[in-house]
Amino acid sequence: MLSYLHAFHAGNFADIQKHSVLVLALRMMQAKPSAIACFDTHAGSAGYDLAGDRAMKTGEANAGVQKVWRCREQLQSDDWQAIIDELAAGNGRCGDLERYPGSPRWFSRYLREQDSLTAFELHPAEGETLSQWASGRSGTRVCREDGLQGLLRHLPPRQPRLLVLIDPSYEVKTEYEDVAETLKRAWQKCRHGVFLIWYPILAGRPHERLKGAISEGTVRKVLCQEIMLNQPPERGMVGSGMLVVNPPWGFDARLASMMEAASDSECLGITATTDWLVQE
């Protein structure tokens, strides 16, 4: 969707869940030395200005990453520390955050010499910003094309392992079915890959079409985590969901622990559930 700009929503509660899942999965996969091919299908910009007009217009970061930042002392686990350290690296440790890293930057922080990142972005302005950021970064390439089609074209990768983040805006209503179909085809090409699929939870629950298509399909071992706002807004997202195909062993417990630590009203103010959508 070429009209969508994530700068209006950067650092919201859904970003916290999405990027926590991403960083946890990547760090756990890197317990083994073999190379990982990483793909980001809807990369956006590498970073966002939380003090800029777009972010300030919605104020969504104030109920997301800014609250996490203020309650960081209670987030003592190593898994949360990986998130806090990256936020501090782009901002310093005093005052509210002024910058929020996009998913390519979260990937980039943990890429090893043997790993690679392919980031897709179709929006012209976002793609240009992303290309400028990626210029000169070893192991990183930007493709200015549709991420779902591009992913399938690049699979299977030459590296022995695969990590994919799929997170469209879902402003095009068919994207729920498109994502399910892309996952099915990608999984057929690379059944050992770890696939992370984000979706919004809206009042009409259109995400159930995505979950239904995947649960009724051939893809196996799909973990589902959903977080619901305890005080949802009158309009927009009331929650956020992540599907994780082939999560590393123990991933479910560690992710559930992360969201539980950030669940109280002084932090994200959420209720989190973690369960299997499809068993192995």
HUNOR-V194135 format. One record per pair of residues at least 6 apart in sequence whose ideal C-beta (glycine too) atoms are under 6 Angstrom apart, sorted by the first residue. I is the first residue (numbers start at 0). GAP is how many residues later the second one is. If there is no record, write none. Layout:
BEGIN
I:GAP + I:GAP
END
This chain:
BEGIN
0:168 + 0:170 + 0:171 + 1:121 + 3:165 + 3:167 + 5:38 + 6:41 + 6:47 + 7:46 + 7:50 + 8:51 + 9:38 + 9:45 + 9:90 + 10:39 + 10:50 + 10:53 + 10:54 + 10:89 + 11:48 + 11:52 + 12:51 + 12:255 + 13:226 + 15:48 + 15:52 + 16:210 + 16:223 + 17:180 + 18:87 + 19:238 + 20:175 + 20:221 + 21:84 + 21:143 + 22:59 + 22:83 + 23:55 + 23:231 + 24:169 + 25:84 + 27:220 + 28:7 + 33:126 + 33:127 + 34:79 + 34:80 + 34:124 + 35:79 + 35:125 + 35:127 + 36:79 + 36:120 + 36:122 + 36:125 + 37:69 + 37:79 + 37:125 + 38:79 + 38:112 + 38:125 + 39:63 + 39:64 + 39:79 + 39:125 + 40:79 + 40:106 + 40:110 + 40:125 + 41:105 + 41:125 + 41:126 + 42:61 + 42:76 + 42:77 + 42:78 + 42:87 + 43:58 + 43:82 + 44:57 + 44:81 + 44:84 + 44:85 + 45:56 + 45:58 + 45:59 + 45:84 + 45:87 + 46:52 + 46:54 + 46:55 + 46:58 + 47:52 + 49:11 + 49:47 + 49:48 + 49:50 + 50:47 + 54:6 + 64:35 + 65:30 + 66:200 + 68:28 + 70:195 + 70:196 + 71:12 + 74:186 + 78:175 + 78:179 + 85:23 + 89:9 + 89:11 + 90:6 + 90:7 + 90:8 + 102:62 + 103:15 + 106:10 + 110:6 + 110:28 + 115:23 + 116:23 + 117:23 + 118:23 + 119:23 + 119:27 + 119:30 + 120:6 + 120:9 + 121:24 + 126:17 + 129:12 + 130:11 + 133:6 + 133:8 + 142:7 + 147:34 + 151:33 + 154:31 + 154:34 + 154:35 + 155:33 + 155:34 + 161:28 + 161:31 + 162:31 + 163:31 + 164:31 + 165:13 + 165:31 + 166:31 + 167:7 + 169:30 + 175:33 + 175:34 + 178:31 + 179:30 + 179:33 + 179:34 + 182:12 + 183:33 + 186:32 + 193:52 + 194:50 + 195:48 + 196:46 + 197:44 + 198:8 + 198:11 + 198:42 + 199:37 + 200:6 + 200:37 + 200:38 + 200:40 + 214:62 + 214:63 + 219:58 + 219:60 + 220:25 + 220:59 + 221:21 + 221:23 + 221:55 + 221:56 + 222:21 + 222:24 + 222:29 + 222:53 + 223:19 + 223:51 + 223:53 + 224:17 + 224:49 + 225:13 + 225:15 + 225:47 + 226:12 + 226:13 + 226:43 + 226:45 + 227:11 + 227:43 + 228:9 + 229:39 + 231:6 + 251:22 + 255:18 + 258:13 + 261:6 + 262:7
END
